[in-house]
Amino acid sequence: MQIQTAAEHGLLRNRPFIALWSAQILSMVAANALTSALIVLVAELTGSNTSSSFLILLAIIPAVVFGIFAGVFVDRSDRRLVLIATNALRAAAVVVILIFGEDLLTAYVVNFLVASVTVFFVPAEAATIPGIVRKRDLLIANSLFTFTFNGAFLLGFIILAPLIIAFAGFPALFATIIVMFGLAAALCVTLPASEPVKETLGVDVAGVAVRRSKRDIGEALQFLAGQPRIAWSLVYIAVTYTLIAVAGALAPGYVREVLLLPERAVALIVAPAGVGVVAGLGLLNVAGGRLGHGRAVGVGLSATVVALIVLALARPLALIAGRAAEGGGLAGLPYFIGLVVLTAFVFGVAYAFMTVPSMTLVQEELPELIRGRVFGVLNVLVSVFSLLPIVVVGPVADIWGVAPVFLGAAVLVIGAWLGGRRVRAGAPIGASDTNVT
């Protein structure tokens, strides 16, 4: 449905958009395959949830430290060159593990290096979309990029990495990832150049770089303080990415400890969630205009809370099913697994309902002069929201199991639902803004 609608809107005849979208597909599949490979490698070397959490933590720290400054840098640079450089540098970072071998320290270092470069890639890509896509096409463009984000996770994390590791080993996978990042950089060469911003909201930016960056960051935060719709949309996006980070850290342990299945059965959770995202995007295409921004995000937040609570209660159900299996009765186990699969599907639908309308609103209402900085703030929000959970989820899951983790995530989502309730109710996007059919 997204492809058909894109053709109707002319996106598939927009060469810069196709180049950027293709580069995103290659780079996202490569990045997810790398993450999958490093998680498997660290699990083989250590065998604990805490080590996996630390691996993901190393991917978050650079965004906390450099995120907003990366947005400032993007606004002061040609975004095309930033996209080329970030893909090329990520390819170079993966070369490190081919040179130094498959050990724990190298895995951590490569993960940190790739994450540090990605801090600059994210705001550059997000800020480029409105410059090459007409305003009326932004929602479908964001739907396509969200579809790619989740499809790339399935293809890279669940299919490409496990298959190449199983049949050819880690070196072959790392070489494939290097080629994919290189091709993404080549595609970005074909994008139109963008002029660096010379002024920030009418303010003279002459002066030393440090003072200018601090002033630019202050302006971005001041702008967000006066734009609650944009600010809360960034919060919703940050919450969804936090949930993805937590799920990525705990998915293998969840499958092993809750579903009582081997870690490789993680596809039972990830695949239906990916299908749910696609279904959610389709529902947005059909009903997004009638729902509006506020209601769509509210539905997504509510469904996410329900899904997290069901997942939190799944452990005792798994234990009951396990006892039944030990006694020779397997009747309850398929129903239990079916419930988890359905819950993962609902979570995917909810993710689409939270992310796509929120990102569309941000891109529609942000002025060109401050766009990169605000996306840098988003990158930091994602990282700050993720930092504490990722620090604690591994040890908590190792000691008490996954239920407290999912209950804590449900509390976080409830807080976001309550905090932004008035803004969602008072300022929805109209049908003319969200209808993409």
Secondary structure as GFF3:
##gff-version 3
##sequence-region A 1 437
A	DSSP	alpha_helix	2	9	.	.	.	ID=ss1
A	DSSP	three_ten_helix	11	13	.	.	.	ID=ss2
A	DSSP	alpha_helix	15	46	.	.	.	ID=ss3
A	DSSP	alpha_helix	49	75	.	.	.	ID=ss4
A	DSSP	alpha_helix	79	100	.	.	.	ID=ss5
A	DSSP	alpha_helix	104	132	.	.	.	ID=ss6
A	DSSP	three_ten_helix	135	137	.	.	.	ID=ss7
A	DSSP	alpha_helix	138	153	.	.	.	ID=ss8
A	DSSP	pi_helix	154	160	.	.	.	ID=ss9
A	DSSP	alpha_helix	161	167	.	.	.	ID=ss10
A	DSSP	alpha_helix	170	189	.	.	.	ID=ss11
A	DSSP	alpha_helix	209	225	.	.	.	ID=ss12
A	DSSP	alpha_helix	228	257	.	.	.	ID=ss13
A	DSSP	three_ten_helix	263	266	.	.	.	ID=ss14
A	DSSP	alpha_helix	267	312	.	.	.	ID=ss15
A	DSSP	alpha_helix	314	326	.	.	.	ID=ss16
A	DSSP	alpha_helix	332	365	.	.	.	ID=ss17
A	DSSP	three_ten_helix	368	370	.	.	.	ID=ss18
A	DSSP	alpha_helix	371	400	.	.	.	ID=ss19
A	DSSP	alpha_helix	403	419	.	.	.	ID=ss20
A	DSSP	alpha_helix	421	426	.	.	.	ID=ss21
A	DSSP	alpha_helix	431	434	.	.	.	ID=ss22
###
